[in-house]
Amino acid sequence: MSETIPAKLIEDTARELTARAAIDIPSDFREGVRRARDAERNKLARFVLTEMDRNWDIATEDRRPMCADTGLPRYYVRAGNEARVEGGFVALERALRKATAEATGAIPLRPNRVHPLTRVDPNTNVGIHAPEITYAFEPEADWIDVTTVHKGGLFGTDYRMLFPTDGVPGIKRFFVDTLVEFGKRGLACQPAIVGLGIGGSKDTCMRLGKEAACLRLVGSQNPDPTIARLEAELTALGNHVGIGAMGFAGTSMVVATHVEVAYTHTGGMPIAMHSFCLSSRRATARIHSDGRVEFRADPQWFTDYYRREGVE
Ligand code: SF4
């Protein structure tokens, strides 16, 4: 029987994760942006990317958030099937909400979360359904992985119901339409990691698109070679629509494209797209049942079990 994980340890870990996500941009994304800068021929777009790299260094040195808009903090929790939390999962949720509120004041984060109608701001980034917590499970494990994502960019997200006969050309059309629509109006800071969720139902493809954008490392590929090829083609396509960093002309709009799929209704092919903006903020920790906490860069969200297909 494994040890029980203290709720206070989850709270302390979440507070540390929140600071790391807000301040330290993950190295895989930084490397991707540097590659985009080196390939960029437009002087203005190159200048923006060089200055952004400097801005990230300054944020890390000063321990200050790297963008004035600190996004919307949310959590992804993967629990091992054998993991036990002191006080149960209600205690875990209370710990994550408390850590979010305290970190908002201590770091500080911009208190972005308001009531949608009254616009009342509790100044904590906590409220009804906020922060969001998404759960997944892992067999034969007694740890809990906590990932926080501070999703910025109100725009750059869209959905379309395609017909099966639209096929890959229809997917590419939707991809380019969405990039151009938001890019030309300056509604999402580029370059971004673009996530596409294809299939499932409407809510499933929206969820998968966001997870594909926010929870996979730049440089990773979908394990299905056909999907991996599509990812590479979409990235190349996105960098040839003529929009570069921060809406200037150029070739640096997409750092990477990640595609995740779900089995869907035979009559349709729903698709959703999310942009993880220039502030691609995420941080992960594994909390072991013996009290050890390991911080790491890779959320490892898309496990074989998570992408399972058949009946076990
Ligand atoms: S879209 Fe991203 S980089 Fe731009 S202001 Fe919002 S959080 Fe900051």
Boltz pocket constraint, residues with backbone or C-beta under 6 A from the ligand:
constraints:
  - pocket:
      binder: B
      contacts: [[A, 67], [A, 68], [A, 69], [A, 70], [A, 71], [A, 151], [A, 152], [A, 153], [A, 154], [A, 187], [A, 188], [A, 189], [A, 277], [A, 278], [A, 279]]
      max_distance: 6.0
